[in-house]
Amino acid sequence: MRHQAIFCLLLQLIFELSSCAHLRVAPGSTLELPCLAFKTDFTAENINWQFNGEDISAQSLSSVAVKMDGWYLSISPVTAAHEGTYVCSVKDDNMELTRTYSITVVASIGYAIKVNQGSDVYLPCNFPPSSQVEIDALWFKETGGGKRTLLNQKETATDDSPRVELRYPLDHDQSLIIKETVMEDTGIYHCESTEGQKLSSVYLSVVVPPTLAPYSCSGFLTPWEPCQDENSRIGGPILQESMAEFSMKLYSYVRESHPTTNLLFSPISISAALTHLLLGARGDTRKAIQTAVCVPYDFHCVHFQMKKLREKLSSSLQIASQIYYNPQISLNESFTNQSMQFYEAKPVRLLETSEENTQMINDWVANKTKYKIRNLVDSVSPNVQIILLNAVSFSGQWKVKFEQKHKKGLFTKLDGDLVRVPLLYHQKYMATMTFVVGLKAQVARFSLTGDSSLYILLPRSSKASDLQEVEVRMTDTAVRQMIEQMKTTLPQHIEVTLPKIKLDVQPDMNILLKKLGLSSLFEGGNLCGLYSEDKLVLDDAKHRAFLELNEQGVEAAAATSMSFSRSFPSFSALRPFIMLLWSDQANVPLFIGRVTDP
């Protein structure tokens, strides 16, 4: 790095290089500081290095060495202890030359991002996974001279749609969005906790974009590859493993955004919607969706296996997919045919007005969910190009019925408050129950008609920390091991107490898709297999879940789950718990949820 110097002649004949060079370095790097930028006849006896006002020779600075008779100062590796001011002075009888460096050691997480002018950019920042997110992090931009500006202060925002904002407020992911970047956005950004902990530093470089070639789907127009071995015995297990992994990944994202509230979603519904869209995805967008749903890149039979899965579940779970599209575009014939073949969904053109489209979509959802969900969308933008929908409806009866007596009990919430709730009770319910060490939870399995089971995972106490510990341990491997363990555990008579539940939850699908790595869908991904004339932008995605747990059994739509558990010989789910509705026949999760306030 070349440093400019300005010399000033003083009365005492002392030369001083104008103010110091400000250098920013990352921990672990190597730094060599030249004493002067030009050669002189001075010897080592004339050269002295100081750090924060003290001679370096008198300090015990680790990893600092004077080289080439003092003409260079070497620091390797750089640590936070090396942050400060370094001064090199060269003296003789009638003259003194000095050179000053101000060294700042940036946060341990450093990023350099280059982005084209006019595009959106995400600056990464994350709280540690173990931390509680109660207050958003603070983002600053350096403005020079040691000063910086706070960017995400809500009190100063006057625009309804700010250009700079947090991607996921009150989430572990505290990434900053800068929309429609301009050249002036170039600079250094810092993300810090309100206590001053450095979380991330980003150097953003905004450049003039190159001239883009005209949009073309050339090379991406072939239909989805046929499944070469429809009778293969490994296709089903591959999809089962992918579904389990996808389900637990989804749950981890949902619980991060909503750490204490009731949760409910259907992983099979969301997976079916994304694999339906996968039919028309090509290039990087196809790879992104396959990664999101945890499907191997070379698994060409994914759509055939999704069709078989839907048929296998038809006795207890109805799955319906649909794509609505702007009538100004014509979808590719191959996509339309395969959509019908694998998902029994013929793409439907949107109508002329927002009101008509809203009614059409809500009527479709109500019909497919047996009218459990009637108003999925509030409105449909007139600029919408594609709307992707999926609906599921589940109905299962308890194989062992609960007592019809009306009882009430006290449910302990995460904050310790007690709430009176109606109960499901049975003094000698035949069910499977055990303590699963790998999850640190008491687990009970309740058999349902339709060859399905309801698993209830009960943490050790009503404390939020115990609930979170179970959730962190809920990997796809741990859940599968739990199910296998429950299969080898003999049923027994248990005194069971469960709260009656009626949940209606609508997680933010747009945020979920972005967390799954599918932001490109909202910006114009490669959907050439669906429509090849121009880029398509996903306008919106919706998912809504309904669950009711009563004396008869389980009814759910669009997403369902229930859970309960406690200690032998009784099982009382009167504190926060996690629920998993599992298809024993298809060996896949149908609904996942959490109850913190019934």
Buried (B, 14 or more C-beta within 10 A) or exposed (E): EEBEBEEEEEEEEBBBBEEBBEBBBBBEEEBEBBBBEEEEEBEEEBBBBBBEEEEBEEEEBEBBEBEEEBBBBBBEEBEEEBBBEBBBBBBEEEEBBBBBBBBBBBBEBBBEBEBEBEEBBBBBBBBEEEEEBEEBBBBBBBEEEEEBEEBBEEEEEEEEEBBBBBBBEBBBBBBBBBEEBEEEBBBBBBBBBEEEEBBBBBBBEBEEEEEEEEEEBEEBEEBBEEBEEEEBEEBBEBBBBBBBBBBBBBBBBBBBBBBBEBBBBBBBBBBBBBBBBBBBBBBEBBBBBBBBBBBEEEBBBBBBBBBBBBEBBEEBBBBBBBBBBBEEBEBBEBBBEBBEBBBEBEBBEBBEEBEEBBBBBBEBBBEBBBEBBEEBBEEBEEEBBBBBBBBBBBBBBBEEEBBEEEEEBEBBBBEEEEEEBBBBBBEEBBBBBBBBEBBBBBBBBBBBBBBBBBBBBBBBEBBBEBBBBBBBBBBBEBBBBBBEBBEEEEBBEBBBBBBBBEBBBBBBBBBBBBBBEBBBBBEBBBBBBBBBEEBBBBBBBBBBBBBBBBBEBBBBBBBBBBBBBBEEEEBBBBBBBBBBBBBBBBBBBBBBBBBBBB
